[in-house]
Amino acid sequence: QSTWGSRTGDKKVTIFREDPNRKDKNSMRGSVNYNILHDTSSLTNLLRTKLPNTYRVEPSRRFMKDRVEHMMSDFLSAKLSGTEYNAELSPNLAKEFSNKIKLAIKNQSWYGYKYVVCVTIGQVNDMGAISASRFLWNEQIDCYASAFYKNSSLFAHAIVYAVYQE
């Protein structure tokens, strides 16, 4: 079965599929609902589905920086509170946190945005850390959000770049 299109909502994803047995190819046989909170593999497959362009210059719903920063801050503090720094586990934790943050943001239905999520986890060792990035983007539409967490043995910095690309 070929995928015709998809729409995401706050709690579920609906996929419409063509019925290959019908003579009228524009008819849809039905829909399949997935619960995003329990089935992230189906969400990942849905997000890989390419939809036709809408040719919009601006998004219908803008990226909400404050909302994402609050979500990332809560996520980092919940996952890392009471955690000691471990050099062997930190790379895998950073990858896991990056994927979970990206899936949570894609669930918010900001259509047309592409995301770059970077998570850095390091040891608190009386040293400084400097991070810099540069992007070519539209200041009025594109945005970024960042969150920082620190305890006695580690620090974590998460940043999300949201670039509108239709």
N, C-alpha and C positions, 0 to 999 in steps of 0.2 A: 504494500500500500504506500502510496506517495503522500507526503505531507503537503497540505494546501496552505496552511497558515497557522498562527498561534497568537494567543493573547495571554498576558500574565495579569493576575490580580494580586491582592494583598495576601490571600491565603491559598489559592489554588491556581493551577495552570490548566488551560483548556486547549486541546489540540483537535483541530478539525481535519478529517481525512476524506479523500475522494473515494467514492464507491466505484471500483473498476468494472463492475458488472452492469452498471447503469448506462443507458445510451446517452443521457444528458450528462456530460462531463462536469457541468457546473453544480450539480447537486451534491450535497454532503450527506453521508450516511449517518453521522452522529458525532458525538464527542466523547473523549476519554478524559476524566478528571484525575489529576494527581495531587496528593497532599504534599506540599513542599517541605513541611516540617519533618516528615518521616521518610521521604523518598528523594534524596538529593541526586541520585544517579539519573533519574528520569528528568530532573531539572537540567542537569548538565547536558543530556542529549537534546533537550528542547532548545537550549541556548545555542547549540551548534546549528540549528535549523535556520537557514537563510530566508528572510522574508523580503518581499519586493520593496523597493524604495518608495517613500511617501513624498519625496522632493520638498520637504520642509526645510526652511532655513534656520528656524529656531525650534527648540523643543516645546512640546505641549505642556510639559511639567518640568520645572527646573530642578536641578540637583540641590538638595538642602544640606548645606555644609554643616550647620549646627547639629542637625539631627544625626548625621553620620559621625561627627566627632564625639557626640555623647554616646552613641552606640559602641564605637570603638573603644572609648575610655572605659565603659562598663565591662566590655568583653575582656580587655587586657587585665583590669584589676580582678575580675572574677577568676580568670585562668591562672594568673601569676601570683596572687597574694599567698604569702607563705612559702613560695618556691625558691629554692637555692639555685644559683647559677651552675650549669653543667655544660662544659664546652662540647661534649659529644652529642648531647640532646638538643642544644640550641638551634642548629641548622634545621633539624626536622620540625621543631616547634615553630620556627619562623615560617616554614612552608605551610604547615597545617593552619596556622593563624591567618596567613595570607589567603589561603583558599576559602576558609570559613568566612572571613570578612567580605571577600568578593561575592560569594554566594548570597550572603545576607543583604548586600547592597543591590545585587541584581534582582532580588526579590521585592525591592521597593518600587518597581515599575517606572523608572525614569527611562523612557523609550529613547533610543537613538544614541545613548551615551556609551562610550567604550571606557573601560576602567583599567588602570594600572595600580596594583596594590603592592606596596613594599613594606615588609616588616623586618626590623633589625632588633636583635636581642644581644646584649653585651654584658660584660662583667663590670660592676662598680669597683674601680681599683685606683681611685684618686688620679684619674687621667681624664682628659677632655676628648670629645668626639665632635667632629664637624661633618656635616652632610650638606651637599648642594645638588641642585637639579635645575635643568633648563628645559623649557618646552616652547614650542611654537603653537599658540592657540589664540582663540578669541576671548578677550578679557570679560566680555559681557555674558557669555554663555558657559564657557569652560570654567572649571573650578577644581579646588583640591581641599582635602580635609586631613588633619593630622591629630594624633593622640599620643600621649607619652605616659609611661608608667615607670616607677622606680621604687625598689625596696632596698633592703640593706645589702643585698649581694648582686642584684642584676637591674638592668634597665631595658625597657622595650619602647621602640618608636614605630608607630604604624602610620603610613601615609597613603592616601587614595587620591589618584588623579582621575578626574572625570572629564572626558573630552567628548563633545557632541560631534557625531559623525553619522549622518544619515545617508 
